[in-house]
């Protein structure tokens, strides 16, 4: 058996417009992770395990209406969720049985958000120290169109419909796994 790839999709606090009290658009420094969507998958896209880890935001604990509509994550769900450091520990415990050698996401946002969270909380999941693979970039390589591609667009290119709810971390990660057979890594993981 090959080592599984960890696919991560984060959902974070977000606003449609300016961040309350800042009079400017959001950056990763204002956004806080509210969900780690995690999938362990084989190169052929077979999902071995999947888990959603919800996180209680501390800087701006009240989710915007835009955020709840976009993600489907409710205020009550995050209000009763563990804080970031506790979730990091839970993720590390969960992954200890798998030992992935790298992790992946659709684009660079997730990596940058985790680096910002590491600065804010002084901790990070162990997988952040592993090599990161940008699945969007890898999927685009060799395609006629180099334009930015959303996850639903990439799935549609292969005749696949999005399964689950778009912008729900664990569903996004599962859909990324479905694209693995169409992505060349140059090695097995």
C-alpha positions as CSV (number, residue, x, y, z in Angstrom):
1,X,0.0,0.0,0.0
2,X,1.3,3.5,-0.9
3,X,1.3,6.3,1.7
4,X,-1.9,8.3,1.5
5,X,-2.0,11.9,0.5
6,X,-3.5,14.3,3.0
7,X,-5.9,16.8,1.3
8,X,-6.8,19.8,3.3
9,X,-9.5,22.5,2.6
10,X,-10.0,25.3,5.2
11,X,-13.0,27.4,5.7
12,X,-12.5,30.6,7.6
13,X,-14.4,33.6,8.9
14,X,-15.2,35.9,6.0
15,X,-17.2,39.0,5.1
16,X,-18.9,40.3,1.9
17,X,-17.2,43.6,1.9
18,X,-15.1,45.3,4.6
19,X,-14.2,43.6,7.9
20,X,-16.3,45.1,10.7
21,X,-14.3,47.9,12.4
22,X,-11.4,47.9,9.9
23,X,-12.9,49.7,6.8
24,X,-11.0,47.4,4.4
25,X,-11.2,44.0,2.8
26,X,-10.1,40.9,4.7
27,X,-6.7,39.3,4.6
28,X,-5.5,36.0,6.1
29,X,-4.5,38.1,9.2
30,X,-8.2,38.9,9.9
31,X,-9.6,35.5,8.9
32,X,-9.7,32.7,11.4
33,X,-10.1,29.0,10.5
34,X,-13.5,27.6,11.3
35,X,-13.1,24.2,9.6
36,X,-10.3,21.9,8.6
37,X,-11.8,19.6,5.9
38,X,-9.3,16.7,5.8
39,X,-9.2,13.7,3.4
40,X,-6.7,10.9,3.2
41,X,-6.7,9.5,-0.3
42,X,-4.7,7.1,-2.6
43,X,-3.3,8.3,-5.9
44,X,-6.3,6.8,-7.7
45,X,-8.6,9.0,-5.7
46,X,-9.8,6.4,-3.3
47,X,-10.7,8.0,0.0
48,X,-9.4,6.1,3.0
49,X,-10.7,8.5,5.6
50,X,-12.3,11.9,5.8
51,X,-13.0,14.2,8.8
52,X,-14.3,17.7,9.4
53,X,-12.7,19.5,12.4
54,X,-14.7,22.6,13.4
55,X,-12.9,25.5,15.2
56,X,-14.2,28.2,17.4
57,X,-13.0,31.6,16.2
58,X,-11.7,33.9,19.0
59,X,-10.9,37.3,17.4
60,X,-14.3,37.7,15.8
61,X,-16.4,34.9,17.2
62,X,-19.7,36.1,15.5
63,X,-19.8,34.7,12.0
64,X,-21.2,37.0,9.3
65,X,-24.4,36.1,7.5
66,X,-22.3,35.9,4.3
67,X,-20.0,33.3,6.0
68,X,-22.8,31.1,7.2
69,X,-24.5,31.2,3.8
70,X,-21.3,30.5,2.0
71,X,-20.1,27.6,4.1
72,X,-23.3,26.2,5.7
73,X,-21.5,26.3,9.0
74,X,-23.7,27.8,11.7
75,X,-22.9,30.1,14.6
76,X,-24.0,27.4,17.0
77,X,-21.6,24.9,15.5
78,X,-18.6,27.1,15.9
79,X,-19.7,28.5,19.3
80,X,-19.5,24.9,20.7
81,X,-16.4,23.8,18.8
82,X,-13.0,23.5,20.4
83,X,-10.4,26.3,20.0
84,X,-7.6,26.2,17.4
85,X,-4.9,24.6,19.7
86,X,-7.3,21.8,20.7
87,X,-8.2,21.1,17.1
88,X,-4.5,21.0,16.1
89,X,-4.0,18.4,18.8
90,X,-7.0,16.4,17.5
91,X,-5.8,16.5,13.9
92,X,-2.3,15.3,14.9
93,X,-3.8,12.4,16.9
94,X,-6.1,11.5,13.9
95,X,-3.2,11.6,11.5
96,X,-0.8,9.6,13.6
97,X,-2.2,6.3,12.3
98,X,-1.5,7.3,8.6
99,X,1.8,9.2,8.4
100,X,1.3,11.1,5.1
101,X,4.5,12.3,3.5
102,X,2.9,15.4,2.0
103,X,-0.3,17.4,2.1
104,X,-2.2,19.2,-0.6
105,X,-4.8,21.9,-1.2
106,X,-6.5,23.6,-4.1
107,X,-4.2,26.7,-4.5
108,X,-2.0,28.5,-2.0
109,X,-4.7,30.0,0.3
110,X,-4.8,27.1,2.8
111,X,-1.0,27.1,3.3
112,X,-0.9,30.9,3.8
113,X,-3.8,30.8,6.2
114,X,-2.2,28.0,8.3
115,X,1.0,30.1,8.4
116,X,-1.0,33.1,9.7
117,X,-2.7,30.9,12.3
118,X,0.7,29.6,13.4
119,X,1.8,33.2,14.0
120,X,-1.4,33.9,15.9
121,X,-1.6,30.8,18.0
122,X,2.0,29.7,18.3
123,X,1.1,26.2,17.1
124,X,0.3,24.3,13.9
125,X,-0.7,20.9,12.9
126,X,2.3,18.6,12.3
127,X,1.4,18.2,8.6
128,X,2.3,21.9,8.0
129,X,6.0,20.8,8.2
130,X,5.5,18.3,5.3
131,X,5.9,19.3,1.7
132,X,2.8,21.1,0.3
133,X,1.4,20.3,-3.2
134,X,-0.8,22.8,-5.0
135,X,-3.4,20.6,-6.7
136,X,-4.8,23.5,-8.7
137,X,-1.4,24.2,-10.2
138,X,-0.7,20.5,-10.8
139,X,-4.1,20.0,-12.4
140,X,-3.5,23.0,-14.8
141,X,-0.1,21.8,-16.0
142,X,-0.3,20.5,-19.5
143,X,-3.8,21.8,-20.1
144,X,-4.5,24.1,-23.0
145,X,-6.0,26.7,-20.7
146,X,-3.7,28.1,-18.0
147,X,-6.3,30.4,-16.6
148,X,-7.4,30.2,-13.0
149,X,-9.6,27.2,-12.4
150,X,-12.1,26.7,-9.7
151,X,-12.6,23.2,-8.2
152,X,-16.1,22.9,-9.8
153,X,-14.6,23.9,-13.2
154,X,-11.9,21.3,-12.9
155,X,-14.5,18.6,-12.0
156,X,-16.8,19.7,-14.9
157,X,-13.8,19.4,-17.3
158,X,-13.7,15.7,-16.6
159,X,-17.5,15.3,-16.7
160,X,-17.9,15.2,-12.9
161,X,-20.5,17.1,-10.9
162,X,-19.5,18.6,-7.6
163,X,-20.7,16.3,-4.7
164,X,-21.8,17.8,-1.4
165,X,-21.7,21.5,-0.6
166,X,-19.2,23.8,-2.3
167,X,-17.2,25.8,0.3
168,X,-17.7,23.2,3.0
169,X,-14.1,22.0,3.8
170,X,-14.6,18.3,4.0
171,X,-16.8,18.2,0.8
172,X,-14.2,20.3,-1.1
173,X,-11.4,18.0,0.0
174,X,-13.4,14.9,-1.1
175,X,-14.0,16.5,-4.5
176,X,-10.2,17.2,-4.8
177,X,-9.6,13.5,-4.2
178,X,-11.9,12.7,-7.1
179,X,-9.5,14.7,-9.3
180,X,-6.3,12.8,-8.2
181,X,-6.4,10.4,-11.2
182,X,-6.1,13.3,-13.5
183,X,-3.2,14.9,-11.8
184,X,0.5,14.0,-12.4
185,X,2.6,14.1,-9.4
186,X,5.8,12.5,-10.9
187,X,6.0,10.1,-8.0
188,X,3.8,8.0,-5.9
189,X,2.8,9.2,-2.4
